[in-house]
Amino acid sequence: MNVVEEKRKEEEIYCTEEERRKEEIRVEEERKEQEILMEEKRKEVVGVQEMIEEKRRKEEEISVTEEDRRKEEIRVVEEKRKETLQEMSEEVERREEEILMGREEKRRNEEIRLVEQRGEEVEIKRREEEEIQIVEEKRREEEKIQIVEQKRREE
């Protein structure tokens, strides 16, 4: 019985070792499965984090884009305002120049009118003087004629 017992014990040991090896293999497989699951979960978490980060970046880009757009709109409005002010300033200068030119032209026209008026007055005076001279010449001639007639009468 000893041999049978030994065989039985050996079989038990063998079975126990076989079971232990199977258990170790099963535990190792479970551990590997757990590692795979953990890696998948980690990838999911990383993926979710990446998605969240990507969404945040896009929101920042949109925010920056909107801010840039607003800044560009403000710049365009400021540029248009400056152009309008420049145009208005040029228009005011042009009108002031026209007014000054108009005043200058009025002054010149007035001077011309005065010169013409003076010329007319001078012409009138000249004519009057000519008429006076003519009248005086006629009077002198008449006096001469009278003197000549008087001398004739006296003779």
C-alpha positions as CSV (number, residue, x, y, z in Angstrom):
1,M,0.0,0.0,0.0
2,N,2.8,2.1,0.4
3,V,3.5,2.3,-3.2
4,V,-0.2,3.0,-4.0
5,E,-0.3,5.6,-1.3
6,E,2.8,7.1,-2.7
7,K,1.4,7.1,-6.1
8,R,-1.8,8.6,-4.9
9,K,0.2,11.2,-3.0
10,E,2.2,11.9,-6.0
11,E,-0.9,12.2,-8.1
12,E,-2.4,14.5,-5.5
13,I,0.8,16.5,-5.5
14,Y,0.8,16.4,-9.3
15,C,-2.8,17.4,-9.4
16,T,-2.2,20.1,-6.9
17,E,0.8,21.4,-8.9
18,E,-1.2,21.2,-12.1
19,E,-4.1,23.0,-10.4
20,R,-1.6,25.5,-9.0
21,R,0.0,26.0,-12.5
22,K,-3.5,26.4,-14.0
23,E,-4.4,28.8,-11.3
24,E,-1.2,30.8,-11.9
25,I,-1.9,30.8,-15.6
26,R,-5.5,31.9,-14.9
27,V,-4.3,34.6,-12.5
28,E,-1.7,35.8,-15.1
29,E,-4.3,35.9,-17.8
30,E,-6.7,37.9,-15.6
31,R,-3.8,40.2,-14.7
32,K,-3.1,40.7,-18.4
33,E,-6.8,41.2,-19.1
34,Q,-6.9,43.8,-16.3
35,E,-3.8,45.5,-17.7
36,I,-5.4,45.5,-21.2
37,L,-8.6,46.9,-19.7
38,M,-6.7,49.5,-17.7
39,E,-4.7,50.5,-20.8
40,E,-8.0,50.8,-22.7
41,K,-9.5,52.9,-19.9
42,R,-6.3,55.0,-19.8
43,K,-6.5,55.5,-23.5
44,E,-10.2,56.4,-23.1
45,V,-9.4,58.9,-20.4
46,V,-6.5,60.3,-22.4
47,G,-8.8,60.5,-25.4
48,V,-11.4,62.3,-23.4
49,Q,-8.8,64.6,-22.0
50,E,-7.5,65.2,-25.5
51,M,-11.0,65.9,-26.7
52,I,-11.5,68.3,-23.8
53,E,-8.2,70.0,-24.5
54,E,-9.0,70.2,-28.2
55,K,-12.4,71.7,-27.4
56,R,-10.8,74.2,-25.1
57,R,-8.2,75.1,-27.8
58,K,-11.0,75.6,-30.4
59,E,-12.9,77.8,-28.0
60,E,-9.7,79.8,-27.4
61,E,-9.2,80.1,-31.1
62,I,-12.8,81.1,-31.6
63,S,-12.4,83.6,-28.8
64,V,-9.1,84.9,-30.2
65,T,-10.7,84.9,-33.7
66,E,-13.7,86.9,-32.4
67,E,-11.3,89.3,-30.6
68,D,-9.2,89.7,-33.7
69,R,-12.3,90.3,-35.7
70,R,-13.5,92.9,-33.3
71,K,-10.1,94.5,-33.3
72,E,-10.1,94.5,-37.1
73,E,-13.6,96.0,-37.1
74,I,-12.5,98.7,-34.7
75,R,-9.4,99.4,-36.8
76,V,-11.5,99.7,-40.0
77,V,-13.9,102.0,-38.3
78,E,-11.1,104.1,-36.9
79,E,-9.5,104.2,-40.4
80,K,-12.8,105.3,-42.0
81,R,-13.2,107.9,-39.3
82,K,-9.7,109.3,-40.0
83,E,-10.4,109.3,-43.7
84,T,-13.7,111.1,-43.1
85,L,-12.0,113.7,-40.8
86,Q,-9.3,114.2,-43.4
87,E,-11.9,114.6,-46.2
88,M,-13.9,117.1,-44.0
89,S,-10.7,119.0,-43.1
90,E,-9.7,119.2,-46.8
91,E,-13.3,120.4,-47.7
92,V,-13.1,123.0,-44.9
93,E,-9.7,124.2,-46.2
94,R,-11.0,124.3,-49.8
95,R,-14.1,126.3,-48.7
96,E,-12.0,128.6,-46.6
97,E,-9.7,129.1,-49.7
98,E,-12.8,129.7,-51.9
99,I,-14.1,132.2,-49.4
100,L,-10.7,133.9,-49.2
101,M,-10.4,133.8,-53.0
102,G,-14.0,135.2,-53.2
103,R,-13.1,138.0,-50.8
104,E,-9.9,138.7,-52.7
105,E,-11.8,138.7,-56.0
106,K,-14.4,141.0,-54.5
107,R,-11.6,143.3,-53.3
108,R,-10.0,143.3,-56.7
109,N,-13.3,143.9,-58.4
110,E,-14.0,146.8,-56.0
111,E,-10.5,148.2,-56.8
112,I,-11.2,147.8,-60.5
113,R,-14.6,149.5,-60.1
114,L,-12.9,152.3,-58.1
115,V,-10.2,152.6,-60.7
116,E,-12.8,152.6,-63.5
117,Q,-14.9,155.1,-61.5
118,R,-11.8,157.3,-61.0
119,G,-11.0,156.9,-64.7
120,E,-14.5,158.0,-65.5
121,E,-14.2,160.9,-63.1
122,V,-10.8,161.8,-64.6
123,E,-12.4,161.5,-68.1
124,I,-15.2,163.8,-67.0
125,K,-12.8,166.3,-65.5
126,R,-10.7,166.2,-68.7
127,R,-13.8,166.8,-70.8
128,E,-14.9,169.5,-68.5
129,E,-11.4,171.1,-68.8
130,E,-11.4,170.7,-72.6
131,E,-14.9,172.3,-72.7
132,I,-13.6,175.1,-70.5
133,Q,-10.5,175.5,-72.7
134,I,-12.8,175.5,-75.8
135,V,-15.1,178.1,-74.2
136,E,-12.0,180.2,-73.2
137,E,-10.6,179.9,-76.7
138,K,-13.9,181.0,-78.1
139,R,-14.1,183.8,-75.7
140,R,-10.5,184.9,-76.6
141,E,-11.3,184.6,-80.3
142,E,-14.5,186.7,-79.7
143,E,-12.4,189.2,-77.8
144,K,-9.9,189.3,-80.7
145,I,-12.8,189.6,-83.1
146,Q,-14.2,192.4,-81.0
147,I,-10.8,194.1,-80.7
148,V,-10.4,193.7,-84.5
149,E,-13.9,195.1,-85.1
150,Q,-13.4,197.9,-82.7
151,K,-10.1,198.8,-84.4
152,R,-12.0,198.8,-87.7
153,R,-14.6,201.0,-86.3
154,E,-12.1,203.3,-85.0
155,E,-10.4,203.5,-88.3
